């Protein structure tokens, strides 16, 4: 006579999950209680792979790093679905119970892989997989502002006051004006020849 288990498979998974959470929480709590806490400036400083941190933390990173990482994750997550499928697909008991099981599972996987291939083709066509991008093309903008207007603005001389870190103690009219040419600005537009 076979003995029937009181726990379902989900119950066993729940117990393993519960024990895992208790073990991790217990070790973290035990570490918190037993470890000495003596903070100082050296311990509280940032640590970057054994290097002294230098410069500003707000460094701009090329967005292609994120695109490549997301594409990598997309195609790696597919393995989570393909491995269970491959282990269940050829089970003789399932095919014996329902003869259409094998064909249904195969068609489902073709659809899944087809959608992933469409995503790969889309990323490939957008050239997001190319690490070194080609030189950018300059856009052509039609504008009614003539280039001579920019030259006239760049040729003007503006009056500025000398920089001082100390606060002003006199009226602005009493300061000696310092004249300097305005930094040149040239638009980066290409004119369209008609």
Buried (B, 14 or more C-beta within 10 A) or exposed (E): EEEEEEEEEEEEEEEEEEEEEEEEEEEEEEEEEEEEEEEEEEEEEEEEEEEEEEEEEEEEEEEBEEBBEEBEEEEEEBEEBBEEEEEEBEEEEEBEEEEEBBEEBEEEBEEBEEEBEEBBEEBEEEEBEEEEEEEEEEEEEEEEEEEEEBEEEEEEEEEEEEEEEEEEEEEEEEEEEEEEEEEEEEEEBEEEEE
